[in-house]
């Protein structure tokens, strides 16, 4: 059953800005990626989900509750890490986390402390002087400390160093394993490809495509790029009846698409050729969405 | 209803600012109340009053000097004319009389005509008793001088030789009184009498109540006579002032010129006019100084000024000594005469150019000019302003400066500045700042309702203001008990009302700022609009103060009062509170309503609007 549902959600800011007619369903326990360039409407969608803004038309639901009208009820279930990290005017991270616990009426801080330890966070630091990473960690602790069912992260890894990003994502993945529903927006394809179950691609306020990562990872066919030493081999290979998708005669290169099961057959054929190099051309999410946009434009 | 956690957070976020500002305003309040209450404040009003009084006295002195001078020159001119007429008439009268006397003298019995001494003595007695009876004043004078002269006839027995006797008789006969001497003396006397009458008539013409016995008429007469100094009656007065006794008033030249048939021409000649002016200027200044420093006049003046709080000591400090008054008067007279001469020369020139239709128009132009000049030179500060002298003085004297400084200047203006800054910053921090930065997201993502958030923030803002005013109330009550201010209506209950009033103003202003904070997502906008309105109110009040009723009417700029209609701080009616009237109550109600509206509309807007979090 879906725990988050966008039903023809539109928020029109005028001048073609905003989001338009979004339809997404996220199942319980699913980790959803939300990809798009800057200004494509990711944050607007999330604001609608949090009930911070009122949709122009359409509705969105969390756990069956309309978000604008039930903002305070649904926010209990959601751990939210905003894209722009700005803390209240308090002195230290500890002050902030204690305050959040108070807001959440959370008595037991053991889970929060555990998170702090995992993240190697020093919450006693001055909030204003915290580095971006520390702020992000603090915000994550604040979002997770009451163990919410749904976690919404708005570009959580932006501005983090690569090591920190890995650490960060691993914590999110862990939450996912615990059965939490996660919605993470990002403008980096690799990131969502690595972590998410499904990815929605948003461009100019429209959801272009929603893909299962499995579909990308476990595609029935693969692409290979082969370069031959001699022109005669190149010419000969073209006659072998493979699905050639690109020819580069100048370099004696071909790119071909071949079903997974036929890969053995390809290598058998190539045994008789003088191959300079062979490599698999990876089919990435980015590529997928590029294709999707192109096909949409067409 | 309210979120405890959010309230705590707001306290932590704004507590420092609150503390610093509260301390600052309490400290300022204590300084203002203690320093202005330590006695200097009353002296300011007195100082203003003294300046006005001194200016007024100066103006009076100048006015007096010019009127003495004018009166004296006029009087002397009249005297000259009287004298000329009298002298001529008397000379004529005494001329015929002297002929009779001469005839009588010629008819003196000679000893040789009588046989016996007894006969001669009898004849002599008869002759003596037949002395022509003098009728007119001048005749009497002449007769008196003749008889005195006759009594001094040399007696043979007194001389040792015949020659000596003859010489004595010769010189004696040369000393025979002339008719001119008698005419001169009697004309002088008559002219003085006529002049006295002339002054009395003139005085009554100015004001019917200036009768012969009135002080005004006597003063006018005095100023002329002082200059004339007949029979040296004022010598002692001149001596008192340690001034040189002026030479006797010159009639010699009138007589000389008259005998030569040029009397009329002489008394209107430049030379004579100059003589009269100099004499009048000198005597007027001395007379004024003499009058101003006479004990009885000083006492009269002190009586008149005592209602404005001028003591003898203070009057002495104004330093109206004889020398100063004399100097002031003579300077003013010289200035007046010089300017008048210049103006008249201009008028003369115009007259020569035919600008005036006739002699009358010309004379009128001169009269107008001299009046205008004397008005200009004697202008006082108060006379040049429209309001009534005594009213203005009274107002300044009764001004409760302490209440004005504490009520209208501190609580209504200076003391509001820092709380306003707190209100602008805090109300922005509480809502718009958090929405703008995005930190509001943390609050709202913890299932805290927006209505609860906005209520809590409003509660925090209001309570912080109440606490602030509580601190100033306590401070002000302590200060009022520490200092004792004479002549002030301020008491503890009024002070509490004033503090309450400042709370209402702050409440209304905080309502407006809270509204803008809730309305706008950008703190830039919220602050510039809310803060702009707030500061406008404050500045308008500052400007409006100079046009408000607390400023004495003589230095009030009525046009600035319009600013008071532009500011809601005007609804904080400190005047009404201090005067003990009830008008402040409905004004408080309006302030309360403004504040409530601000908070209500702000809350509704915040609950309904999109938040960019």
Boltz contact constraints between the chains, C-beta under 6 A:
constraints:
  - contact:
      token1: [A, 52]
      token2: [B, 611]
      max_distance: 6.0
  - contact:
      token1: [A, 52]
      token2: [B, 613]
      max_distance: 6.0
  - contact:
      token1: [A, 53]
      token2: [B, 610]
      max_distance: 6.0
  - contact:
      token1: [A, 54]
      token2: [B, 610]
      max_distance: 6.0
  - contact:
      token1: [A, 72]
      token2: [B, 447]
      max_distance: 6.0
  - contact:
      token1: [A, 72]
      token2: [B, 449]
      max_distance: 6.0
  - contact:
      token1: [A, 75]
      token2: [B, 445]
      max_distance: 6.0
  - contact:
      token1: [A, 75]
      token2: [B, 447]
      max_distance: 6.0
  - contact:
      token1: [A, 76]
      token2: [B, 447]
      max_distance: 6.0
  - contact:
      token1: [A, 80]
      token2: [B, 445]
      max_distance: 6.0
  - contact:
      token1: [A, 82]
      token2: [B, 438]
      max_distance: 6.0
  - contact:
      token1: [A, 82]
      token2: [B, 441]
      max_distance: 6.0
  - contact:
      token1: [A, 84]
      token2: [B, 438]
      max_distance: 6.0
  - contact:
      token1: [A, 86]
      token2: [B, 437]
      max_distance: 6.0
  - contact:
      token1: [A, 86]
      token2: [B, 438]
      max_distance: 6.0
  - contact:
      token1: [A, 86]
      token2: [B, 439]
      max_distance: 6.0
  - contact:
      token1: [A, 87]
      token2: [B, 439]
      max_distance: 6.0
  - contact:
      token1: [A, 88]
      token2: [B, 9]
      max_distance: 6.0
  - contact:
      token1: [A, 88]
      token2: [B, 439]
      max_distance: 6.0
  - contact:
      token1: [A, 89]
      token2: [B, 13]
      max_distance: 6.0
  - contact:
      token1: [A, 90]
      token2: [B, 12]
      max_distance: 6.0
  - contact:
      token1: [A, 99]
      token2: [B, 5]
      max_distance: 6.0
  - contact:
      token1: [A, 99]
      token2: [B, 9]
      max_distance: 6.0
  - contact:
      token1: [A, 102]
      token2: [B, 5]
      max_distance: 6.0
  - contact:
      token1: [A, 103]
      token2: [B, 5]
      max_distance: 6.0
  - contact:
      token1: [A, 103]
      token2: [B, 446]
      max_distance: 6.0
  - contact:
      token1: [A, 103]
      token2: [B, 448]
      max_distance: 6.0
  - contact:
      token1: [A, 104]
      token2: [B, 446]
      max_distance: 6.0
